[in-house]
Amino acid sequence: MDNSTFVYVTYIATTPEKLWEALTNSDFTEKYFFGSKIQSDWKVGSEITYSRDGKVSDYGKILTCEPHRVLSFTWTYTADTAVREEPTL
């Protein structure tokens, strides 16, 4: 089991445009993700951050971004102190 992979699939009854806005617009993320404000320029290689009360709580790097189609990024929770290897691509 050297190449273990986890894939999570979620089905959401909406349009691609509405889903994209919900994932990338702070007006939505603040309501539905513990008051977290999201920020990124949505370009591959760019940083993505989630902030609560003015402090970054989660961050990552954009891996894939095709508006209304695909969004993939790494995720790190700042309060997680577990020792891990860097994410694989």
PyMOL commands that place a pseudoatom at each C-alpha (Angstrom):
pseudoatom trace, name=CA, resn=MET, resi=1, chain=A, elem=C, hetatm=0, pos=[0.000, 0.000, 0.000]
pseudoatom trace, name=CA, resn=ASP, resi=2, chain=A, elem=C, hetatm=0, pos=[2.736, 2.450, -0.900]
pseudoatom trace, name=CA, resn=ASN, resi=3, chain=A, elem=C, hetatm=0, pos=[0.462, 4.503, -3.177]
pseudoatom trace, name=CA, resn=SER, resi=4, chain=A, elem=C, hetatm=0, pos=[-2.611, 5.022, -0.993]
pseudoatom trace, name=CA, resn=THR, resi=5, chain=A, elem=C, hetatm=0, pos=[-5.077, 7.630, -2.220]
pseudoatom trace, name=CA, resn=PHE, resi=6, chain=A, elem=C, hetatm=0, pos=[-8.229, 9.039, -0.681]
pseudoatom trace, name=CA, resn=VAL, resi=7, chain=A, elem=C, hetatm=0, pos=[-10.916, 10.474, -2.914]
pseudoatom trace, name=CA, resn=TYR, resi=8, chain=A, elem=C, hetatm=0, pos=[-13.952, 12.232, -1.491]
pseudoatom trace, name=CA, resn=VAL, resi=9, chain=A, elem=C, hetatm=0, pos=[-16.950, 12.926, -3.703]
pseudoatom trace, name=CA, resn=THR, resi=10, chain=A, elem=C, hetatm=0, pos=[-19.747, 15.312, -2.775]
pseudoatom trace, name=CA, resn=TYR, resi=11, chain=A, elem=C, hetatm=0, pos=[-22.839, 15.959, -4.858]
pseudoatom trace, name=CA, resn=ILE, resi=12, chain=A, elem=C, hetatm=0, pos=[-24.370, 19.434, -4.565]
pseudoatom trace, name=CA, resn=ALA, resi=13, chain=A, elem=C, hetatm=0, pos=[-27.610, 20.447, -6.274]
pseudoatom trace, name=CA, resn=THR, resi=14, chain=A, elem=C, hetatm=0, pos=[-26.599, 23.797, -7.789]
pseudoatom trace, name=CA, resn=THR, resi=15, chain=A, elem=C, hetatm=0, pos=[-25.059, 25.330, -10.884]
pseudoatom trace, name=CA, resn=PRO, resi=16, chain=A, elem=C, hetatm=0, pos=[-21.294, 25.401, -11.466]
pseudoatom trace, name=CA, resn=GLU, resi=17, chain=A, elem=C, hetatm=0, pos=[-21.393, 29.213, -11.275]
pseudoatom trace, name=CA, resn=LYS, resi=18, chain=A, elem=C, hetatm=0, pos=[-23.151, 29.309, -7.898]
pseudoatom trace, name=CA, resn=LEU, resi=19, chain=A, elem=C, hetatm=0, pos=[-20.869, 26.628, -6.463]
pseudoatom trace, name=CA, resn=TRP, resi=20, chain=A, elem=C, hetatm=0, pos=[-17.775, 28.475, -7.662]
pseudoatom trace, name=CA, resn=GLU, resi=21, chain=A, elem=C, hetatm=0, pos=[-18.971, 31.677, -5.995]
pseudoatom trace, name=CA, resn=ALA, resi=22, chain=A, elem=C, hetatm=0, pos=[-19.714, 29.818, -2.754]
pseudoatom trace, name=CA, resn=LEU, resi=23, chain=A, elem=C, hetatm=0, pos=[-16.174, 28.386, -2.699]
pseudoatom trace, name=CA, resn=THR, resi=24, chain=A, elem=C, hetatm=0, pos=[-14.286, 31.535, -3.715]
pseudoatom trace, name=CA, resn=ASN, resi=25, chain=A, elem=C, hetatm=0, pos=[-16.270, 34.477, -2.295]
pseudoatom trace, name=CA, resn=SER, resi=26, chain=A, elem=C, hetatm=0, pos=[-15.825, 35.592, 1.319]
pseudoatom trace, name=CA, resn=ASP, resi=27, chain=A, elem=C, hetatm=0, pos=[-19.468, 36.669, 1.543]
pseudoatom trace, name=CA, resn=PHE, resi=28, chain=A, elem=C, hetatm=0, pos=[-20.320, 32.965, 1.412]
pseudoatom trace, name=CA, resn=THR, resi=29, chain=A, elem=C, hetatm=0, pos=[-17.348, 31.443, 3.245]
pseudoatom trace, name=CA, resn=GLU, resi=30, chain=A, elem=C, hetatm=0, pos=[-17.871, 33.741, 6.240]
pseudoatom trace, name=CA, resn=LYS, resi=31, chain=A, elem=C, hetatm=0, pos=[-21.471, 32.509, 6.551]
pseudoatom trace, name=CA, resn=TYR, resi=32, chain=A, elem=C, hetatm=0, pos=[-20.789, 28.810, 6.099]
pseudoatom trace, name=CA, resn=PHE, resi=33, chain=A, elem=C, hetatm=0, pos=[-17.180, 28.181, 7.169]
pseudoatom trace, name=CA, resn=PHE, resi=34, chain=A, elem=C, hetatm=0, pos=[-16.932, 29.277, 10.790]
pseudoatom trace, name=CA, resn=GLY, resi=35, chain=A, elem=C, hetatm=0, pos=[-16.655, 32.983, 9.914]
pseudoatom trace, name=CA, resn=SER, resi=36, chain=A, elem=C, hetatm=0, pos=[-13.614, 32.392, 7.690]
pseudoatom trace, name=CA, resn=LYS, resi=37, chain=A, elem=C, hetatm=0, pos=[-12.767, 34.974, 5.062]
pseudoatom trace, name=CA, resn=ILE, resi=38, chain=A, elem=C, hetatm=0, pos=[-11.120, 33.493, 1.969]
pseudoatom trace, name=CA, resn=GLN, resi=39, chain=A, elem=C, hetatm=0, pos=[-8.489, 35.287, -0.096]
pseudoatom trace, name=CA, resn=SER, resi=40, chain=A, elem=C, hetatm=0, pos=[-6.558, 34.371, -3.240]
pseudoatom trace, name=CA, resn=ASP, resi=41, chain=A, elem=C, hetatm=0, pos=[-5.955, 35.610, -6.761]
pseudoatom trace, name=CA, resn=TRP, resi=42, chain=A, elem=C, hetatm=0, pos=[-6.967, 32.095, -7.929]
pseudoatom trace, name=CA, resn=LYS, resi=43, chain=A, elem=C, hetatm=0, pos=[-3.884, 31.528, -10.078]
pseudoatom trace, name=CA, resn=VAL, resi=44, chain=A, elem=C, hetatm=0, pos=[-1.975, 28.234, -10.057]
pseudoatom trace, name=CA, resn=GLY, resi=45, chain=A, elem=C, hetatm=0, pos=[0.922, 28.514, -7.607]
pseudoatom trace, name=CA, resn=SER, resi=46, chain=A, elem=C, hetatm=0, pos=[-0.680, 31.362, -5.650]
pseudoatom trace, name=CA, resn=GLU, resi=47, chain=A, elem=C, hetatm=0, pos=[-1.443, 31.312, -1.947]
pseudoatom trace, name=CA, resn=ILE, resi=48, chain=A, elem=C, hetatm=0, pos=[-4.947, 30.784, -0.588]
pseudoatom trace, name=CA, resn=THR, resi=49, chain=A, elem=C, hetatm=0, pos=[-5.767, 31.868, 2.957]
pseudoatom trace, name=CA, resn=TYR, resi=50, chain=A, elem=C, hetatm=0, pos=[-8.697, 31.610, 5.331]
pseudoatom trace, name=CA, resn=SER, resi=51, chain=A, elem=C, hetatm=0, pos=[-8.765, 34.241, 8.090]
pseudoatom trace, name=CA, resn=ARG, resi=52, chain=A, elem=C, hetatm=0, pos=[-10.819, 34.494, 11.265]
pseudoatom trace, name=CA, resn=ASP, resi=53, chain=A, elem=C, hetatm=0, pos=[-10.812, 37.630, 13.388]
pseudoatom trace, name=CA, resn=GLY, resi=54, chain=A, elem=C, hetatm=0, pos=[-8.040, 39.068, 11.208]
pseudoatom trace, name=CA, resn=LYS, resi=55, chain=A, elem=C, hetatm=0, pos=[-5.678, 36.096, 11.733]
pseudoatom trace, name=CA, resn=VAL, resi=56, chain=A, elem=C, hetatm=0, pos=[-4.845, 33.436, 9.144]
pseudoatom trace, name=CA, resn=SER, resi=57, chain=A, elem=C, hetatm=0, pos=[-6.245, 30.133, 10.392]
pseudoatom trace, name=CA, resn=ASP, resi=58, chain=A, elem=C, hetatm=0, pos=[-5.710, 27.991, 7.289]
pseudoatom trace, name=CA, resn=TYR, resi=59, chain=A, elem=C, hetatm=0, pos=[-3.589, 28.374, 4.178]
pseudoatom trace, name=CA, resn=GLY, resi=60, chain=A, elem=C, hetatm=0, pos=[-2.465, 26.545, 1.092]
pseudoatom trace, name=CA, resn=LYS, resi=61, chain=A, elem=C, hetatm=0, pos=[-1.233, 26.750, -2.458]
pseudoatom trace, name=CA, resn=ILE, resi=62, chain=A, elem=C, hetatm=0, pos=[-3.454, 26.658, -5.562]
pseudoatom trace, name=CA, resn=LEU, resi=63, chain=A, elem=C, hetatm=0, pos=[-2.707, 23.479, -7.550]
pseudoatom trace, name=CA, resn=THR, resi=64, chain=A, elem=C, hetatm=0, pos=[-5.435, 23.685, -10.210]
pseudoatom trace, name=CA, resn=CYS, resi=65, chain=A, elem=C, hetatm=0, pos=[-7.908, 26.449, -10.946]
pseudoatom trace, name=CA, resn=GLU, resi=66, chain=A, elem=C, hetatm=0, pos=[-10.369, 26.321, -13.824]
pseudoatom trace, name=CA, resn=PRO, resi=67, chain=A, elem=C, hetatm=0, pos=[-13.288, 28.615, -12.909]
pseudoatom trace, name=CA, resn=HIS, resi=68, chain=A, elem=C, hetatm=0, pos=[-16.667, 26.863, -12.680]
pseudoatom trace, name=CA, resn=ARG, resi=69, chain=A, elem=C, hetatm=0, pos=[-14.973, 23.510, -13.284]
pseudoatom trace, name=CA, resn=VAL, resi=70, chain=A, elem=C, hetatm=0, pos=[-12.004, 22.530, -11.057]
pseudoatom trace, name=CA, resn=LEU, resi=71, chain=A, elem=C, hetatm=0, pos=[-10.430, 23.947, -7.905]
pseudoatom trace, name=CA, resn=SER, resi=72, chain=A, elem=C, hetatm=0, pos=[-7.665, 22.105, -6.075]
pseudoatom trace, name=CA, resn=PHE, resi=73, chain=A, elem=C, hetatm=0, pos=[-5.293, 23.366, -3.400]
pseudoatom trace, name=CA, resn=THR, resi=74, chain=A, elem=C, hetatm=0, pos=[-3.167, 22.180, -0.504]
pseudoatom trace, name=CA, resn=TRP, resi=75, chain=A, elem=C, hetatm=0, pos=[-4.505, 22.811, 2.999]
pseudoatom trace, name=CA, resn=THR, resi=76, chain=A, elem=C, hetatm=0, pos=[-2.717, 23.536, 6.248]
pseudoatom trace, name=CA, resn=TYR, resi=77, chain=A, elem=C, hetatm=0, pos=[-4.427, 24.366, 9.542]
pseudoatom trace, name=CA, resn=THR, resi=78, chain=A, elem=C, hetatm=0, pos=[-2.122, 26.720, 11.457]
pseudoatom trace, name=CA, resn=ALA, resi=79, chain=A, elem=C, hetatm=0, pos=[-2.953, 25.249, 14.876]
pseudoatom trace, name=CA, resn=ASP, resi=80, chain=A, elem=C, hetatm=0, pos=[-2.057, 21.710, 13.781]
pseudoatom trace, name=CA, resn=THR, resi=81, chain=A, elem=C, hetatm=0, pos=[1.323, 20.904, 15.315]
pseudoatom trace, name=CA, resn=ALA, resi=82, chain=A, elem=C, hetatm=0, pos=[1.620, 17.356, 13.951]
pseudoatom trace, name=CA, resn=VAL, resi=83, chain=A, elem=C, hetatm=0, pos=[4.863, 16.622, 12.122]
pseudoatom trace, name=CA, resn=ARG, resi=84, chain=A, elem=C, hetatm=0, pos=[4.176, 15.668, 8.508]
pseudoatom trace, name=CA, resn=GLU, resi=85, chain=A, elem=C, hetatm=0, pos=[5.955, 15.411, 5.209]
pseudoatom trace, name=CA, resn=GLU, resi=86, chain=A, elem=C, hetatm=0, pos=[5.185, 18.015, 2.568]
pseudoatom trace, name=CA, resn=PRO, resi=87, chain=A, elem=C, hetatm=0, pos=[2.034, 17.299, 0.509]
pseudoatom trace, name=CA, resn=THR, resi=88, chain=A, elem=C, hetatm=0, pos=[2.531, 15.186, -2.606]
pseudoatom trace, name=CA, resn=LEU, resi=89, chain=A, elem=C, hetatm=0, pos=[1.262, 16.202, -6.025]
for i in range(1, 89): cmd.bond("trace and resi %d" % i, "trace and resi %d" % (i + 1))
show_as sticks, trace
zoom trace
